[in-house]
Amino acid sequence: MLRLRVKEVAKEKGIGMAKLSRIADVSYKTIQVIWHDPYHDTSFEILDRIAKALDVPTIALLEDGPGPDQ
């Protein structure tokens, strides 16, 4: 199962949820859900916007691993 690394990558770059929401042009609510639930199902369009805002390849926001129940 894919796990989103948005929170980790953003923190490495010193970017919080509100700033990421603004620079990625993604609603704060969406960023908040992804931040707190790394297994949240989101679109590649949203991930692409977030990756561009964080100046990383989209693949850097994905991690393959066990699901949330394991």
N, CA, C and O atoms as CSV, one atom per row, in Angstrom:
chain,resi,resn,atom,element,x,y,z
A,1,MET,N,N,0.849,-1.178,0.000
A,1,MET,CA,C,0.000,0.000,0.000
A,1,MET,C,C,0.895,1.242,0.000
A,1,MET,O,O,1.928,1.277,0.669
A,2,LEU,N,N,0.488,2.242,-0.750
A,2,LEU,CA,C,1.264,3.472,-0.818
A,2,LEU,C,C,0.968,4.380,0.375
A,2,LEU,O,O,-0.177,4.540,0.797
A,3,ARG,N,N,2.025,4.959,0.894
A,3,ARG,CA,C,1.932,5.896,2.004
A,3,ARG,C,C,2.462,7.237,1.521
A,3,ARG,O,O,3.513,7.301,0.885
A,4,LEU,N,N,1.734,8.308,1.824
A,4,LEU,CA,C,2.150,9.643,1.410
A,4,LEU,C,C,3.150,10.215,2.411
A,4,LEU,O,O,2.951,10.110,3.621
A,5,ARG,N,N,4.212,10.811,1.912
A,5,ARG,CA,C,5.264,11.389,2.748
A,5,ARG,C,C,5.209,12.923,2.743
A,5,ARG,O,O,6.228,13.583,2.948
A,6,VAL,N,N,4.049,13.471,2.516
A,6,VAL,CA,C,3.905,14.929,2.409
A,6,VAL,C,C,4.371,15.618,3.691
A,6,VAL,O,O,5.145,16.574,3.636
A,7,LYS,N,N,3.912,15.146,4.824
A,7,LYS,CA,C,4.259,15.759,6.105
A,7,LYS,C,C,5.769,15.751,6.324
A,7,LYS,O,O,6.350,16.776,6.682
A,8,GLU,N,N,6.404,14.603,6.110
A,8,GLU,CA,C,7.838,14.476,6.341
A,8,GLU,C,C,8.645,15.402,5.434
A,8,GLU,O,O,9.553,16.097,5.891
A,9,VAL,N,N,8.305,15.405,4.145
A,9,VAL,CA,C,9.038,16.222,3.180
A,9,VAL,C,C,8.833,17.708,3.482
A,9,VAL,O,O,9.781,18.492,3.432
A,10,ALA,N,N,7.607,18.086,3.791
A,10,ALA,CA,C,7.328,19.493,4.103
A,10,ALA,C,C,8.097,19.934,5.346
A,10,ALA,O,O,8.668,21.024,5.363
A,11,LYS,N,N,8.118,19.106,6.378
A,11,LYS,CA,C,8.845,19.457,7.606
A,11,LYS,C,C,10.336,19.586,7.344
A,11,LYS,O,O,10.983,20.471,7.904
A,12,GLU,N,N,10.899,18.711,6.495
A,12,GLU,CA,C,12.319,18.800,6.137
A,12,GLU,C,C,12.633,20.145,5.508
A,12,GLU,O,O,13.736,20.669,5.660
A,13,LYS,N,N,11.661,20.699,4.802
A,13,LYS,CA,C,11.855,21.976,4.108
A,13,LYS,C,C,11.357,23.168,4.925
A,13,LYS,O,O,11.396,24.308,4.462
A,14,GLY,N,N,10.892,22.895,6.137
A,14,GLY,CA,C,10.432,23.969,7.005
A,14,GLY,C,C,9.115,24.588,6.570
A,14,GLY,O,O,8.875,25.773,6.802
A,15,ILE,N,N,8.270,23.799,5.948
A,15,ILE,CA,C,6.990,24.297,5.437
A,15,ILE,C,C,5.851,23.640,6.218
A,15,ILE,O,O,5.780,22.415,6.316
A,16,GLY,N,N,4.973,24.459,6.765
A,16,GLY,CA,C,3.816,23.972,7.500
A,16,GLY,C,C,2.606,23.797,6.598
A,16,GLY,O,O,2.660,24.058,5.396
A,17,MET,N,N,1.522,23.353,7.200
A,17,MET,CA,C,0.306,23.073,6.426
A,17,MET,C,C,-0.250,24.316,5.725
A,17,MET,O,O,-0.602,24.252,4.547
A,18,ALA,N,N,-0.332,25.434,6.428
A,18,ALA,CA,C,-0.935,26.634,5.841
A,18,ALA,C,C,-0.109,27.144,4.657
A,18,ALA,O,O,-0.655,27.495,3.611
A,19,LYS,N,N,1.203,27.180,4.835
A,19,LYS,CA,C,2.065,27.655,3.753
A,19,LYS,C,C,1.995,26.702,2.555
A,19,LYS,O,O,1.929,27.145,1.409
A,20,LEU,N,N,2.009,25.404,2.825
A,20,LEU,CA,C,1.920,24.428,1.742
A,20,LEU,C,C,0.604,24.574,0.989
A,20,LEU,O,O,0.573,24.487,-0.238
A,21,SER,N,N,-0.463,24.790,1.714
A,21,SER,CA,C,-1.769,24.997,1.092
A,21,SER,C,C,-1.727,26.182,0.129
A,21,SER,O,O,-2.241,26.105,-0.987
A,22,ARG,N,N,-1.115,27.269,0.568
A,22,ARG,CA,C,-1.032,28.478,-0.274
A,22,ARG,C,C,-0.160,28.262,-1.503
A,22,ARG,O,O,-0.580,28.563,-2.620
A,23,ILE,N,N,1.054,27.740,-1.308
A,23,ILE,CA,C,1.968,27.652,-2.456
A,23,ILE,C,C,1.586,26.529,-3.427
A,23,ILE,O,O,1.925,26.591,-4.609
A,24,ALA,N,N,0.884,25.508,-2.933
A,24,ALA,CA,C,0.455,24.413,-3.818
A,24,ALA,C,C,-0.905,24.702,-4.445
A,24,ALA,O,O,-1.327,23.998,-5.363
A,25,ASP,N,N,-1.588,25.729,-3.957
A,25,ASP,CA,C,-2.942,26.051,-4.400
A,25,ASP,C,C,-3.871,24.848,-4.221
A,25,ASP,O,O,-4.616,24.458,-5.120
A,26,VAL,N,N,-3.788,24.274,-2.999
A,26,VAL,CA,C,-4.617,23.139,-2.597
A,26,VAL,C,C,-5.319,23.569,-1.319
A,26,VAL,O,O,-4.708,24.224,-0.475
A,27,SER,N,N,-6.574,23.219,-1.159
A,27,SER,CA,C,-7.312,23.666,0.020
A,27,SER,C,C,-6.621,23.218,1.305
A,27,SER,O,O,-6.013,22.149,1.362
A,28,TYR,N,N,-6.726,24.047,2.324
A,28,TYR,CA,C,-6.131,23.737,3.622
A,28,TYR,C,C,-6.700,22.432,4.162
A,28,TYR,O,O,-5.970,21.626,4.738
A,29,LYS,N,N,-7.976,22.224,3.982
A,29,LYS,CA,C,-8.638,20.996,4.463
A,29,LYS,C,C,-7.996,19.757,3.830
A,29,LYS,O,O,-7.757,18.766,4.520
A,30,THR,N,N,-7.720,19.804,2.535
A,30,THR,CA,C,-7.089,18.677,1.845
A,30,THR,C,C,-5.692,18.430,2.391
A,30,THR,O,O,-5.317,17.287,2.651
A,31,ILE,N,N,-4.923,19.493,2.566
A,31,ILE,CA,C,-3.567,19.358,3.133
A,31,ILE,C,C,-3.656,18.773,4.535
A,31,ILE,O,O,-2.869,17.899,4.897
A,32,GLN,N,N,-4.596,19.245,5.309
A,32,GLN,CA,C,-4.765,18.768,6.683
A,32,GLN,C,C,-5.080,17.263,6.705
A,32,GLN,O,O,-4.517,16.529,7.517
A,33,VAL,N,N,-5.953,16.814,5.842
A,33,VAL,CA,C,-6.307,15.391,5.786
A,33,VAL,C,C,-5.088,14.556,5.396
A,33,VAL,O,O,-4.816,13.536,6.028
A,34,ILE,N,N,-4.362,14.970,4.378
A,34,ILE,CA,C,-3.173,14.244,3.929
A,34,ILE,C,C,-2.104,14.241,5.026
A,34,ILE,O,O,-1.435,13.231,5.244
A,35,TRP,N,N,-1.951,15.361,5.704
A,35,TRP,CA,C,-0.948,15.523,6.763
A,35,TRP,C,C,-1.188,14.519,7.895
A,35,TRP,O,O,-0.253,13.901,8.405
A,36,HIS,N,N,-2.455,14.372,8.274
A,36,HIS,CA,C,-2.801,13.526,9.415
A,36,HIS,C,C,-3.117,12.073,9.042
A,36,HIS,O,O,-3.132,11.199,9.910
A,37,ASP,N,N,-3.369,11.815,7.761
A,37,ASP,CA,C,-3.651,10.457,7.305
A,37,ASP,C,C,-2.813,10.164,6.060
A,37,ASP,O,O,-3.266,10.401,4.940
A,38,PRO,N,N,-1.604,9.654,6.247
A,38,PRO,CA,C,-0.720,9.424,5.102
A,38,PRO,C,C,-1.202,8.327,4.150
A,38,PRO,O,O,-0.595,8.107,3.103
A,39,TYR,N,N,-2.277,7.648,4.504
A,39,TYR,CA,C,-2.846,6.630,3.622
A,39,TYR,C,C,-4.085,7.139,2.894
A,39,TYR,O,O,-4.783,6.368,2.235
A,40,HIS,N,N,-4.356,8.426,3.012
A,40,HIS,CA,C,-5.521,9.038,2.363
A,40,HIS,C,C,-5.407,8.904,0.845
A,40,HIS,O,O,-4.341,9.120,0.270
A,41,ASP,N,N,-6.504,8.550,0.216
A,41,ASP,CA,C,-6.548,8.410,-1.231
A,41,ASP,C,C,-6.730,9.793,-1.845
A,41,ASP,O,O,-7.767,10.432,-1.666
A,42,THR,N,N,-5.721,10.242,-2.563
A,42,THR,CA,C,-5.806,11.563,-3.188
A,42,THR,C,C,-5.411,11.459,-4.656
A,42,THR,O,O,-4.796,10.476,-5.069
A,43,SER,N,N,-5.756,12.455,-5.427
A,43,SER,CA,C,-5.496,12.413,-6.869
A,43,SER,C,C,-4.030,12.729,-7.177
A,43,SER,O,O,-3.335,13.378,-6.396
A,44,PHE,N,N,-3.591,12.253,-8.333
A,44,PHE,CA,C,-2.234,12.563,-8.765
A,44,PHE,C,C,-2.094,14.045,-9.081
A,44,PHE,O,O,-1.000,14.598,-8.967
A,45,GLU,N,N,-3.168,14.685,-9.471
A,45,GLU,CA,C,-3.120,16.126,-9.735
A,45,GLU,C,C,-2.761,16.876,-8.454
A,45,GLU,O,O,-1.922,17.776,-8.480
A,46,ILE,N,N,-3.387,16.514,-7.340
A,46,ILE,CA,C,-3.094,17.148,-6.056
A,46,ILE,C,C,-1.654,16.844,-5.645
A,46,ILE,O,O,-0.925,17.740,-5.220
A,47,LEU,N,N,-1.247,15.582,-5.771
A,47,LEU,CA,C,0.132,15.220,-5.417
A,47,LEU,C,C,1.133,15.972,-6.274
A,47,LEU,O,O,2.176,16.397,-5.775
A,48,ASP,N,N,0.837,16.143,-7.543
A,48,ASP,CA,C,1.725,16.871,-8.440
A,48,ASP,C,C,1.861,18.327,-8.005
A,48,ASP,O,O,2.964,18.872,-8.004
A,49,ARG,N,N,0.763,18.951,-7.641
A,49,ARG,CA,C,0.810,20.345,-7.165
A,49,ARG,C,C,1.642,20.467,-5.894
A,49,ARG,O,O,2.441,21.392,-5.743
A,50,ILE,N,N,1.440,19.514,-4.980
A,50,ILE,CA,C,2.185,19.530,-3.719
A,50,ILE,C,C,3.675,19.313,-3.995
A,50,ILE,O,O,4.521,19.999,-3.421
A,51,ALA,N,N,3.992,18.368,-4.867
A,51,ALA,CA,C,5.393,18.100,-5.201
A,51,ALA,C,C,6.065,19.325,-5.799
A,51,ALA,O,O,7.196,19.653,-5.440
A,52,LYS,N,N,5.378,20.001,-6.706
A,52,LYS,CA,C,5.944,21.211,-7.304
A,52,LYS,C,C,6.155,22.293,-6.251
A,52,LYS,O,O,7.164,22.998,-6.274
A,53,ALA,N,N,5.211,22.424,-5.333
A,53,ALA,CA,C,5.333,23.429,-4.268
A,53,ALA,C,C,6.518,23.110,-3.354
A,53,ALA,O,O,7.178,24.016,-2.845
A,54,LEU,N,N,6.781,21.822,-3.152
A,54,LEU,CA,C,7.897,21.404,-2.294
A,54,LEU,C,C,9.202,21.259,-3.080
A,54,LEU,O,O,10.252,20.981,-2.500
A,55,ASP,N,N,9.134,21.446,-4.393
A,55,ASP,CA,C,10.295,21.347,-5.275
A,55,ASP,C,C,10.952,19.965,-5.191
A,55,ASP,O,O,12.169,19.841,-5.057
A,56,VAL,N,N,10.113,18.939,-5.273
A,56,VAL,CA,C,10.591,17.553,-5.292
A,56,VAL,C,C,9.838,16.802,-6.383
A,56,VAL,O,O,8.751,17.220,-6.782
A,57,PRO,N,N,10.406,15.690,-6.872
A,57,PRO,CA,C,9.635,14.863,-7.814
A,57,PRO,C,C,8.429,14.253,-7.104
A,57,PRO,O,O,8.492,13.968,-5.909
A,58,THR,N,N,7.359,14.058,-7.818
A,58,THR,CA,C,6.151,13.492,-7.224
A,58,THR,C,C,6.437,12.163,-6.525
A,58,THR,O,O,5.862,11.880,-5.474
A,59,ILE,N,N,7.303,11.365,-7.088
A,59,ILE,CA,C,7.631,10.059,-6.520
A,59,ILE,C,C,8.244,10.195,-5.122
A,59,ILE,O,O,8.165,9.261,-4.323
A,60,ALA,N,N,8.843,11.325,-4.822
A,60,ALA,CA,C,9.438,11.548,-3.495
A,60,ALA,C,C,8.371,11.629,-2.403
A,60,ALA,O,O,8.685,11.517,-1.218
A,61,LEU,N,N,7.121,11.820,-2.797
A,61,LEU,CA,C,6.037,11.917,-1.833
A,61,LEU,C,C,5.364,10.566,-1.583
A,61,LEU,O,O,4.419,10.480,-0.799
A,62,LEU,N,N,5.844,9.517,-2.243
A,62,LEU,CA,C,5.237,8.198,-2.118
A,62,LEU,C,C,6.217,7.208,-1.506
A,62,LEU,O,O,7.418,7.246,-1.773
A,63,GLU,N,N,5.682,6.334,-0.691
A,63,GLU,CA,C,6.482,5.293,-0.064
A,63,GLU,C,C,5.662,4.008,-0.080
A,63,GLU,O,O,4.492,4.010,0.300
A,64,ASP,N,N,6.268,2.925,-0.514
A,64,ASP,CA,C,5.582,1.648,-0.542
A,64,ASP,C,C,5.818,0.940,0.796
A,64,ASP,O,O,6.951,0.848,1.270
A,65,GLY,N,N,4.754,0.453,1.382
A,65,GLY,CA,C,4.908,-0.223,2.660
A,65,GLY,C,C,3.614,-0.863,3.101
A,65,GLY,O,O,2.634,-0.878,2.356
A,66,PRO,N,N,3.608,-1.394,4.315
A,66,PRO,CA,C,2.390,-2.027,4.824
A,66,PRO,C,C,1.279,-0.995,5.027
A,66,PRO,O,O,1.539,0.198,5.188
A,67,GLY,N,N,0.070,-1.470,5.016
A,67,GLY,CA,C,-1.080,-0.586,5.192
A,67,GLY,C,C,-1.217,-0.115,6.629
A,67,GLY,O,O,-0.462,-0.548,7.499
A,68,PRO,N,N,-2.175,0.770,6.887
A,68,PRO,CA,C,-2.351,1.347,8.212
A,68,PRO,C,C,-2.792,0.331,9.265
A,68,PRO,O,O,-2.616,0.565,10.461
A,69,ASP,N,N,-3.361,-0.787,8.832
A,69,ASP,CA,C,-3.864,-1.801,9.767
A,69,ASP,C,C,-2.807,-2.841,10.123
A,69,ASP,O,O,-3.076,-3.740,10.919
A,70,GLN,N,N,-1.621,-2.734,9.553
A,70,GLN,CA,C,-0.603,-3.766,9.777
A,70,GLN,C,C,0.515,-3.274,10.652
A,70,GLN,O,O,1.451,-4.021,10.937
